[in-house]
Amino acid sequence: MKRIGSLLLLSICAGAITLGAYKLFFENQKFAIVDSTEPGTVFNTSLTPTSAKGSGINEIDFTVAAENTVNAVVHIKNVTKGRTANSPWDFFYGSGNGGSQRAQVGSGSGVIISSDGYIVTNNHVIAKSDQLQVTLNNNKTYDAELIGSDSNTDIALLKIDAEDKLPYLAFGDSDNTKIGEWVLAVGNPFNLTSTVTAGIVSAKARNLGRNQSFIQTDAAVNPGNSGGALVNTNGDLVGINTAITSQTGSYVGYSFAVPSNIARKIVQDIMEYGSIQKGILGINTINANSPYAIKEGLNEIQGVYVSGVEEGLGAAEAELREGDIIKKVDKIVIRKFPDLTGYLSTKRPEDVVEVTIERDGDQFIVPVTLKERQTLIVPVMGLEVKNLSKEDMKKFDTKKGVKIVGVPETYRGYGLEGKVLLSVDDEEIGNIQDARDLFGQISRYGKTSITMIDEKGERERLIFQ
């Protein structure tokens, strides 16, 4: 028995010696010494509460906003009547010899903005229409009346007479939208009614080459969505879906909306004044991508560089001058030109804005009274036109049109100067903004007709090739 105990004790001692030798001579040492003069690695951690649901998208509820929006978004049908030629004579001499009418139908979306049937949509949805029909989400259809439109902002206002009060959306404050904020696009793509797609605000103050300021989103927008609603998760109307950028004509990840603050101002102008009231600062700027701007480093400026001021307008009266940099207007930070034009598009003549100027390294605030531009040079033909004064209206016996006050050398022999321009291609002109828009739509390679009136009340129609 003692022998067995001795053997067991000997075995334990041998095993302990073997294990100790292995640890000492063969096993890799997996520890590090941190010297007191070299602090250990520190990781910055966020104290923001994390969601047990994961990424956080599941916490956002789109259902309430969608339910409140779909009933206020309508389907708009634009019927345009054209004529087809039944014989070669119809082609050369028009439909008077038997051409037949053919209706062309376009479609889009619109947003009800009042319980009594006012609807905002895009101007291009209703352009050149002979008949407009609006279909509600409950499939009831009404004839619509065009109250007014503005091609520059691509906004139009319609009116329907319904038996009952209609569900509508309230305008939200698009200036408060944030990049990365969730939004819903609601409309009727491909004639599919009440379609809701979700995305985020990808960018703000996007310029698509029209001195306009758009909200960019990645919510899916397709043909037929034009004029529909862009709403936030509270159901507030923050934009009117307008355009997509695509080589195929269908959605590829980029879509644009007119900010609600601009749309609201256009609607109010149409309802209160019958025309668009546009207030301007009266400054000239330099294209940030021009060779001169790049050479002078102006393309790197955070703000809008003032290259000159126009005499008689608000900027000149406030003593702004060349070299000033506009950093802010009211509470809106100005980083680029579309920031400035987008905010000023919500203002009217005689509104006063607080402009933050950087001059010679110092910043200060200047109050500027916005004014209405009275003259401009129209595209393509280059005519200089001005709004009619009360004296002009009395002299020419018209309340519509613009007076031609400057003619380029190309058209000097046509006796244009001093006459009132009434229409372009049979589209009536109300003011210089209308003239700019209509001349901007004509082709340099087609025929253009203009109608004028002189002081004797005689009308004249000229056709330019």
CORQUIQUI-V723417 format. One record per pair of residues at least 6 apart in sequence whose C-alpha atoms are under 6 Angstrom apart, sorted by the first residue. I is the first residue (numbers start at 1). J is the second residue. D is the distance in whole Angstrom. If there is no record, write none. Layout:
I_J_D + I_J_D
This chain:
65_233_6 + 65_234_6 + 65_235_4 + 70_194_5 + 71_137_5 + 72_111_6 + 72_112_5 + 72_167_5 + 72_168_5 + 73_110_6 + 73_111_5 + 74_109_6 + 74_110_5 + 74_135_6 + 74_136_5 + 75_109_5 + 75_134_6 + 75_135_5 + 76_107_5 + 76_108_5 + 76_109_5 + 76_133_6 + 76_134_5 + 77_106_6 + 77_107_5 + 77_132_6 + 77_133_5 + 78_105_6 + 78_106_5 + 78_107_6 + 78_126_6 + 78_129_6 + 78_132_5 + 79_104_6 + 79_105_5 + 79_129_6 + 79_130_6 + 79_131_5 + 80_103_6 + 80_104_5 + 80_129_5 + 80_130_5 + 81_102_6 + 81_103_4 + 82_101_5 + 82_102_5 + 83_100_5 + 83_101_4 + 83_102_6 + 84_99_6 + 84_100_5 + 85_91_5 + 85_99_5 + 86_99_5 + 90_97_6 + 90_99_6 + 107_224_6 + 108_125_6 + 108_224_4 + 108_225_6 + 108_226_5 + 109_187_6 + 109_188_6 + 109_225_6 + 109_226_6 + 109_227_5 + 109_228_5 + 110_120_6 + 110_121_5 + 110_227_5 + 110_228_5 + 111_119_5 + 111_120_5 + 111_228_6 + 112_118_6 + 112_119_4 + 112_168_5 + 113_119_6 + 113_168_5 + 113_169_5 + 114_168_5 + 115_165_5 + 115_166_4 + 116_165_6 + 117_159_5 + 117_160_5 + 118_158_6 + 118_159_5 + 119_157_6 + 119_158_5 + 119_159_6 + 120_156_6 + 120_157_5 + 121_155_6 + 121_156_5 + 121_227_4 + 122_154_5 + 122_155_5 + 122_156_5 + 122_227_5 + 123_151_6 + 123_154_5 + 123_155_5 + 123_156_5 + 132_143_6 + 132_144_5 + 133_142_6 + 133_143_5 + 133_144_6 + 134_141_6 + 134_142_5 + 135_141_4 + 144_159_6 + 144_160_5 + 145_158_5 + 145_159_5 + 146_158_5 + 147_157_5 + 147_158_5 + 148_156_6 + 148_157_5 + 148_270_6 + 149_155_6 + 149_156_4 + 171_237_5 + 172_236_5 + 172_237_5 + 172_238_5 + 174_238_5 + 174_259_6 + 174_260_5 + 174_261_6 + 179_201_5 + 179_202_6 + 179_203_6 + 180_200_5 + 180_201_5 + 181_200_5 + 181_201_5 + 182_199_6 + 182_200_4 + 183_198_6 + 183_199_6 + 183_200_5 + 183_231_5 + 183_232_4 + 184_197_6 + 184_198_5 + 184_230_6 + 184_231_5 + 185_196_6 + 185_197_5 + 185_229_6 + 185_230_5 + 186_195_6 + 186_196_5 + 186_228_6 + 186_229_5 + 187_194_6 + 187_195_5 + 187_225_5 + 187_228_5 + 188_194_6 + 188_195_6 + 188_224_5 + 188_225_5 + 189_222_5 + 189_223_5 + 189_224_4 + 189_225_5 + 190_224_6 + 197_219_6 + 197_220_6 + 198_219_5 + 199_218_5 + 199_219_4 + 200_217_6 + 201_217_5 + 202_216_5 + 202_217_5 + 203_216_5 + 204_215_5 + 205_213_4 + 205_214_5 + 205_338_5 + 205_339_5 + 206_213_5 + 206_214_5 + 207_213_5 + 207_338_6 + 213_338_5 + 213_342_5 + 214_256_6 + 214_257_5 + 214_258_5 + 215_256_5 + 215_257_5 + 216_255_6 + 216_256_5 + 217_255_5 + 218_253_5 + 218_254_5 + 221_251_6 + 222_250_5 + 222_251_5 + 226_241_5 + 226_242_5 + 227_240_6 + 227_241_5 + 228_240_6 + 228_241_5 + 229_240_5 + 230_237_6 + 230_238_6 + 230_239_5 + 230_240_6 + 231_237_5 + 231_238_5 + 238_260_5 + 239_257_5 + 239_258_5 + 239_259_4 + 239_260_4 + 240_257_5 + 240_258_5 + 241_257_4 + 242_256_6 + 242_257_5 + 243_255_6 + 243_256_5 + 244_254_6 + 244_255_4 + 245_254_6 + 262_345_6 + 262_346_5 + 265_346_6 + 269_276_5 + 277_348_5 + 278_348_5 + 278_372_6 + 279_347_6 + 279_348_4 + 279_349_4 + 279_370_5 + 279_371_5 + 279_372_5 + 280_370_5 + 280_371_5 + 281_314_6 + 281_315_5 + 281_370_5 + 282_309_6 + 282_310_5 + 282_313_5 + 282_315_5 + 283_308_6 + 283_309_4 + 283_310_6 + 284_306_6 + 284_307_5 + 284_308_5 + 284_309_6 + 285_305_6 + 285_306_5 + 285_307_5 + 288_299_5 + 293_299_6 + 302_335_5 + 303_326_5 + 303_327_5 + 303_334_5 + 303_335_4 + 303_336_5 + 304_325_5 + 304_326_5 + 304_336_6 + 304_337_6 + 305_325_5 + 306_322_5 + 306_323_6 + 306_324_5 + 307_322_5 + 308_322_5 + 309_316_6 + 314_368_6 + 314_369_5 + 314_370_6 + 318_368_6 + 324_358_6 + 324_359_5 + 325_357_6 + 325_358_5 + 326_356_6 + 326_357_5 + 327_334_5 + 327_356_6 + 327_357_6 + 328_334_5 + 328_355_6 + 328_356_5 + 329_354_6 + 329_355_5 + 330_353_6 + 330_354_5 + 349_370_5 + 349_371_4 + 349_372_5 + 350_369_6 + 350_370_5 + 350_371_6 + 351_369_6 + 351_370_6 + 352_368_6 + 352_369_4 + 353_367_6 + 353_368_5 + 354_366_6 + 354_367_5 + 355_365_5 + 355_366_5 + 356_364_6 + 356_365_4 + 357_363_5 + 357_364_5 + 374_386_5 + 374_387_6 + 375_385_5 + 375_386_4 + 376_384_6 + 376_385_6 + 377_383_5 + 377_384_4 + 378_436_5 + 379_439_6 + 379_440_5 + 383_406_6 + 383_407_5 + 384_404_6 + 384_405_6 + 384_406_5 + 385_403_5 + 385_404_5 + 385_405_6 + 386_402_6 + 386_403_5 + 387_402_5 + 387_431_6 + 387_432_6 + 388_402_6 + 393_399_5 + 396_455_5 + 400_430_5 + 401_421_5 + 401_422_4 + 401_429_5 + 401_430_5 + 401_431_6 + 402_420_5 + 402_421_5 + 402_431_6 + 403_419_6 + 403_420_4 + 404_417_5 + 404_418_5 + 404_419_6 + 405_417_6 + 405_418_6 + 419_453_6 + 419_454_5 + 420_452_5 + 420_453_5 + 421_452_4 + 422_429_6 + 422_451_5 + 422_452_5 + 423_429_5 + 423_450_6 + 423_451_5 + 424_449_6 + 424_450_5 + 425_449_5 + 429_435_6 + 446_465_6 + 447_464_6 + 447_465_5 + 448_463_6 + 448_464_5 + 449_462_6 + 449_463_4 + 450_461_6 + 450_462_5 + 451_460_6 + 451_461_4 + 452_459_6 + 452_460_5 + 453_459_4
